[in-house]
Amino acid sequence: MALTATVFNFDIDLTDTDRGCYETLALRVAQHPSESDEYLIARVLAYCLEYAEGITFSSGVSSPDDPTISVRDLTGTIHLWVEIGLPEPARLHKASKAAQRVAVYTHKVPGQWLRQIAGERIHRAGAIDFFEFDRAFVAALVARLDRRMALSLSIADGHILVATGDDVLETDLARKSLTSAIT
């Protein structure tokens, strides 16, 4: 018997003063059995940090060629392609050719991956945005993970503050280009 996805409901009050984005989001997010809790949290955070009209999660493992998160216009043109974790160089190459902007958000230690991709051919590698979540911050959110979560997420000057229940967690997130992260 195949394992089924676990559905999480996130009610998020998003305040992103860096981009002038103020939204109330009600997300139903399916977690595939092969997906770690850390990956799920990184995916939800990336969705919020990149929130724009037309943003969607991929269909998951049933659509392995699709971006994890994307923003498309009404014509289907991909304006944003988001990857979570440590994607293969060929996938980044494809993403950079297909989308106007590409971003990678990782919840893992990227050192070895960055050394591995340093010599790879990746289209417009210098234009790919790279973000590394603090692992302690992600772990703290995972410790509070529940099938139904309400949280407030605020972003100001690259500083992220997440309030859930009586707990407040915070971290900094700096945008780097993929090529600057490699060096």
N, C-alpha and C positions, 0 to 999 in steps of 0.2 A: 504494500500500500504506500502510495506517495505521500510525502509530507506536504502540508498546505502552508500557505503564507499566513503570517500573523498580522493582523491589521491594528495599527496604532492611530489614535485620534489626537491631533495636536490643535489646541486652540491657542493661537499666538497673537499677541498684541505687538506689532512690529513698529518700532520707531527708529528710522535710519536718518539721522540728521545730516550725515555725510552726503546722502543722495536726495534728501527731501522726500522720503518715502514714509508714509504713515498709513498702515493698513491693519485690519483685523483679519487674520487668516484662519480658516477652518480646514485643516489638512487631514485627509485619510491616507495613510501611508502604509503600504503593504511591505512587510519584511519577509523576504524569501528565506527558507530554512538555512541556506548556505551563507546568508548575509549576517555579519557580526553586528552586535549592538553598537559598537563604535562606528561602523560604517553607516548604520542607520542615522545616528546622531549627526555625523558629518554631512550626510545627505540632506537632512532637514535644515541644518545650519546654513549650508551652501545655498539651498533654495531661498531661505530668508535673506541672506546677504546679497543675492542676485535678483531678488524679486522684481519683476516687471510685468507689464501686460503681455500675455501670451506665454508665460512660463509654464512648463509642464515637466513632470517626471517621465522617464521612459516607461515602457511596458515591462521592463525588467529583463529577466533571463530569456523571455520569449522573443525579445528584440535586441540581440547582442550587438548589432551594428549601430543602434541608435545611441545618441548621447544620454548620459545618466540624467541630466537636466538640460533642457533647452528652452530657448525663447525663439519663437518663429512668428513671422508676420502672417497676414491673411493669405499671402501667395504661397506660403510654405517655406520661404527663404529663412535659413537659420541665421539669426543674428547673434546668438550666444550658444556655445557648446560647453557644458561643464562636465568634467570628469572628477570622480572621487577616488582617493587612494593613490596608487602608483601605476598609472596606465602604461601600456606598451608604447614604445616610440612610434611604431607604425600607426597606432590609433591616434596619437597626437598629430602625426603628419596628415592623416586623413581629415581629422577635425579641423586643422588649420586651413586646409584647402576648401573645406565645406562651409565654414562659418566665418562671419565677420570678426568675431571675438571668441577666444578660447580661454577657459580658466580651469585650473587644477586645484582642488582642495584636498589636502591629505591629513589623515589622522595617525599616520604611521611615521616612523623614523625614515627620512628620505635620503640619507647620505649615500648608501650603496646604489640606490636607484638613480640618483643624480649623476654619480660617476659612470654608471652604465649607459645612460642616454647621452652623455657628453659627446661621444663620438658618432652618434647616430644622425641620420639625415631627417630633420624635422622642418617642414615648411614653416617659415615665419616664426621660428622658435623664440626669437627675441620679443615677439608680440604676445606670447602666451603668458597669461597671468598665473602666478604660483602663490598659493597660500598654505601655510602649515599651521594647523590647529595645535595648541598646547595639549599634550596627551593627558596631563593631570586635569585640565578643564573638561575634556571629553569624558574621561573616566568619572569625574564628579557628576556629569549629566547622566551617564549610563547608570550610575548608582541610584539615580532618582527616576529612571525610566519606568513608565507605567503605561498601560494600554490606552489610558485616557489622561492626557496631560494638558494643563493650562499653564502658560508661561508668558512673561513679558520679555521681549528681546529688544535691547536698545543698542544702537551703534552711534558713536560719536568720535571723530578723529581716529578711527581704526580701533577704538576701545569697545569691546563687546561686554555688555552686562545682561545676564539672564536671571530673572527672578521667577522662581517657581515655589509656590507655597510660601513658607517663611524663609526659604533659602535664597541667597543672592550669590551668584558666581560671576567672575569676571576674568577677562583675558584681553590681550592685545593681539591684533592680527594685521600684519604688514603685507602689503601687496608688493611682490617682486616679479620681475620678468623671469621666465624660465632660464634664460641664459645667465642672468645675474645670480640666480640661485645655484647654478652649476659651478660658478667660479668662486 
